[in-house]
Amino acid sequence: MYDVAIIGAGVVGSAIARELSRYDVKACVVERDEDVCTGTSKANSAIVHAGFDAEPGTLKAQLNVKGNAMMDDIAKNLDVPFRRNGSLVVRTKEQDRAGLEKLLEKGEKNGVPGLKLLSEEELRKLEPNLADDVVEAMFAPTGGIVCPFHLTMAYAENAVENGVEFFLNTELTSLKSKGDHFLLETANPAHASIEAKTVVNAAGVYADWVNNQLSEKKLHITARKGEYMLLDKTAGAHVDHTIFQLPGKMGKGVLVTPTVHGNLLVGPTATDIENKEGVNTTLDGLDQVTAKSALSVKNLPLREVITSFAGLRAHEDSDDFIIGEAEDVPGFFNAAGIESPGLSSAPAIGVMVADLLRDKLSLSAKSDFKETRKGIVRPSELSAEEQNRLIKENPAYGNIICRCEMITEGEILDAIHRPLGARSLDGVKRRTRAGMGRCQSGFCSPRTMEILEREVPMDIYAISKSGGKSTFVVGKNKEIGRADS
Amino acid sequence: MKNVDLVIVGGGPAGLAAAISAKENGIDSILIIERDKELGGILNQCIHNGFGLHTFKEELTGPEYAARFIAEAKKLNIKYILNTMVMEIGSDKKITAMNRSEGLFEIQAKAVVLAMGCRERSRGALNIPGYRPAGIYSAGTAQRLVNMEGYMPGKEVVILGSGDIGLIMARRMTLEGAKVKVVAELMPYSGGLKRNIVQCLNDFDIPLKLSHTVVDIEGKERVEAVTIAEVGPDRRPIAGTEERYTCDTLLLSCGLIPENELSRGAGVELSRITSGPVVNESLETNIEGIFACGNVLHVHDLVDYVSEEAKNAGKNAAAYIQNGAARDTRTIAINPTGGVRYTVPSTIRPDRMDDTLTVRFRVGDVYKNYSIVTYFDEEKISERKRPVMAPGEMEQVILKKADLLERPGLKTVTITVEGA
């Protein structure tokens, strides 16, 4: 019997697991996919919002501002790339000033520090590539950029180090209340039924289904698709701040931002869709991103696009986060409807839900909680002497596998052998960036496959992009055309 | 720090030919740095034949062609290191490299030949909409899996792009038992060589659909279907022309991009058209003593031309090491115009050129019964009729040194194509 079963290993589930692991508790995380961070957490703007956007008084507003303030310590303790690059919300000459002023007022009500309006002159100095029509902006110095993969993985790894079990490839098929506990049934024979005193629902776009298994207070979550384009690092310095658009005639607008790894990210669109697996990009969506981005930033080098992707926001009808114990189901806690600013709020949501569980289960603090986690060593961030010391200890750090991002075999070995290690090419990619560069894994994928085959070890036919049926090779040469194959 | 006269970055066909030529021209201190575990570069996975018709007057496979150059380099005792990545090239020709046994180390070179080759344009760079499942490979990645690892990436295949590697892989996958359903090409003409269309598609009844592109990829885990549609003159899909192909694999052969990240770091000026360095008649970049050849300079159709070009780069690098930089000398610009997209080289110093200079270029469209015309300023110098010119086939003009020296006031050589 587990004290807590958390459903979903996205950034929210993982943050809750980590904050919960401060206490003496038997907890597990149940995840459908083969890795952590495979849903909404992996495909978003990678922004730590300052917190001026949400309506004052909402959970979104409170937790965003709180989560933002926590991010420095979290990034330091868990070794996550994070930078406060500052955000700008720009208005064009067609838009009047009242919009910006209203936003500033809202931000101040939310407790966002340091907000101010910048004149065109000040702006041009900061960001010479702003579109010619931009005349004014609101500056939010606490806005930042973070690696969502690393944040989620850091939380998850640290939770594992502190005793939380993660069950991957474990899709929940039913969830029932058994009076004093809950029964979770899954599609994974190794963990076919799991009993837990309390359950946390961090199931992203499926959090409504999970809630509705138990609670009469029904939730309804719409998958709101956002499409993005990611540009090469050669375009990464096109803007330095995160550039938001003041909502206008063309809707909410898209953002243009550097990523914490030095690429440039442009997007998202916002389209409500029926299919909760609908992470396909569309011609129309990518066209919209192109057209809208030009409203705030000029001369975007779109020929430097290296990939496009789509993510799904878990939009709940109430338009706010749903966090807390369900009124009619004691012991069942929701962390549902976590759309933007979910990533920014995740540290605060983690603490909030862990505190609720602590009180519910009367948990006591663990004496040997490990507060810190070390990420994968990045030789490219070390001095030449340090790199050479590393290579001497482990020659794999002298062997470049991904030539675009200059990722060594040593980093890939670390990604495979650490807690919740990578078992797929996407797993390796999200942990190390191997395959995330301009050739998009054309060169390194056969080499990474070899390493997975040798190190896990695993059968070459089982090596996949992202688990399940996403395998790469279907047979040996000459064998596949035969009738018996 | 080690000192080497000539460092060659890349041990593929370009690097090998440059090294051999430099050695034959009197340079003993040469080092080829190769990132892979063997010399030969991409030729090692090109096991089809058709290589060497110009160089050796016989048809070789890629590995055979490479083997001849490797043997020659070994016979000449040219030094090379394998499994070694060049991390940085400085404009002072200081090279930082890394491998398992030596870690990070530096080499000071007198001259450098860039011979890093090119990479394939990815699905992401093409911005093809749809899902992002497994089963989407660049043609070269599939070629490596099949020819070097012995594994088939799929059974039912759609190919986007009619670049040569895609055409070769259409035949290769078919021979290995896969069903190649269609090759779609965005442009109204093929990007590959005519002979590959005939031998790799027509001979196997694989349809080639020109002016078509992929508009959707289905399948969340593995590719399940691909939809292609016809495109208009603006290269945008035409609604209502969609055709859906069930398949488990999409191969992409949509162009090659010279890999010049190291060159950029060294301050080498790059062309927006070729994505390769801008070079003079000696194949020297704007950074004195840094030369470029092969697919890092501009993408070639035939390795024979790579070898020829690289031989010149090696010879010129040798001359630079022996004689130092050229004194200020007259420079003539080559102006590609009227359908000629670019030329390599893009400038000529007549004093430094050989008796003849081969200027290579590509046209931007298909031209039937057009002539390649060369002007020296306003004066028409040569005109050569070509029945067909296409972007997929590299063209050339040969300039004579004597002609240039005769005209001391000459400013610009214009190369263009003209209709009848």
Interface residues (C-beta under 8 A of the other chain):
Chain A: M229 L230 T234 E277 V279 N280 T281 T282 L283 G285 L286 V305 I306 T307 S308 F309 A384 Q387 N388 I391 K392 P395 A396 G398 N399 I400 R403 C404 M406 R438 C439 Q440 G442 F443 S445 P446 I460 S464 K465 S466 G467 G468 K469 S470 T471 F472 V473 V474 G475 K476 N477 K478 E479 I480 G481 R482
Chain B: R35 N83 M85 M87 M98 N99 R100 S101 E102 G103 L104 R119 E120 S122 R123 G124 A125 N127 P129 G130 Y131 R132 P133 A134 G135 Y137 S138 G140 T141 R144 L145 V146 M148 E149 G150 Y151 M152 P153 G154 K155 E176 G177 A178 V215 D216 I217 E218 K220 E221 R222 P237 D248 E261 R264
